[in-house]
Amino acid sequence: LAESGYFGELTALIPEYRYGDSRLDFYLENTVGERIFVEVKGVTLEEAGVVSFPDAPTERGIKHLRELARAVEAGYRACVFFVIQMEECAYFTPNRVTHRAFAEALAEAARCGVEICAMNCFVQEDEMRLRGFVEVRL
């Protein structure tokens, strides 16, 4: 996602960054002075072309969403980045059947200003490359 230019030209990229009560996947800074948190979620669940997350309940995932919302309130930019580990899909949506609370927390995070992004991947046995953005339906 950083290579796509989505976050602008980066000046810092720090993995496993501690913020509040969480360890978030990445902390970024860019040339326009934005401070950005990115939480990455891998997506493998697909049904009839629709991909969703989570495939099992994730209280930790809800905790991260709430932490990202607090970060936005404190002046940071924040993004949940869903990496769809397949090429073909119609759109991404949270898995309400498996974990309704996560779906609700994701919608609330979006209302608070957390960016929700999903990208599909070109997958081969020895590599996985991001292809393009996929529609997100909350």
N, C-alpha and C positions, 0 to 999 in steps of 0.2 A: 504494500500500500504506500509505503514511503517513496518507492521508486516511481509510482504513478503520478507523483506531483500533487496528490490530494492534500497533503499538509504543507505544501510550499517547499522552498529550499531549506533543508534541515541543517542546523548547526550543532545539534546534539541528539543522540539516540542512546538511551540508557535502558537496558533490559532489567526486568525484575525490580521495579522501583517501588519502594515503600512509601505509602501515602495513607494517612489516617490509620485505620486498623487493617489495612489490606496491603498486599504486595501485588501491584498491577503489572501487566506484562511489559509495557513500555512507557517511558517518559521521553517526550520529544520537545525540542525547541526549534524554531525556524527564524529566518532572517527578518521577519516582521515582528518578532518579539513574542509570538504566541508560545505559551507553555501548554503542552498537550499530553493527555494520558490516553493510551490505547490498550484496550483489553481484547484479546484474540480468543475466539471460540471456534473450534473445528466442527464442521457439519458433515455428517455422513448419512443422516436419515433422509430417505427420499420415498415418496409415494405418489405415483401418477404424475411425475414431473415436478411436484412441489417438495421443496426441501425445508426441513425444520430442525430446530434445536430447542431444548435438549432432548436427548434420547433416554435420559433417566433424570429423576429429580436432582436439582443442584442448588442447595442452600448457599453454597459458596458463590455461585453465579449471581444469586440475588444480592448477596452482600457486596459484590463488586459493582453491580448496577447502582446500588444506593450510594456507594463511595464515589462513583463517577458523577452522579447527580450532585453530591455535595461539592465535588471539585469544580463543577460548572458554576455553582453558586458562589464559590470562592474566587472566581475569575479565570479559571483554567478552561481550555477547550478539551472535550472528552469524546471518545469514540468507542463503540463496541464494533469490532470487526469480525464478521462471520466468514470464515474461510470454508467455502463449499468444496469438498474434496471430490468433485466430479465436474465434467464439462457441461452436460446438458441438464437444464432445469428451467422451469417456468418462472418461479419466484421463490423467495424465502419468506417464511412466517414462523413465529414462535410456536412451539408444540404445546398447545393448550390442553390436550388430552393427557399427556404425560406429566406436565407440571404447569398448571394454570397460574400458580403464584409467580413463576418466572415470567410468563407472558404478560401478566399484569405489571410486574416490576419493570419490564422492558418498555412497555407503553408509558409508564410513569417517568422513566428515565428520559425517554424521547420528549415528553412534555416539558421536562426540566432543561432541555437543551442538549442532551447527550446525542451525538450523531450515531445513527445506526446504519452500518454499511455491510454489504454482502458482496463477495466476489467468487466467481466460479474458477475452477482450475483445470489446466491441461495436466492430466495425470498419466505417467508412464511408470514402469517398474522401478526405474532408478531416479526419477525426478518428478517434481510437481511445480508448475508455474502458474501464477495468477493469469487469468484471461481477461476478465472484464466484470464490470459491476452488474449485479442482479437486482431486480426490483425487490424491495422489502415491503411486505404488507403486515402491518401490526394489527 
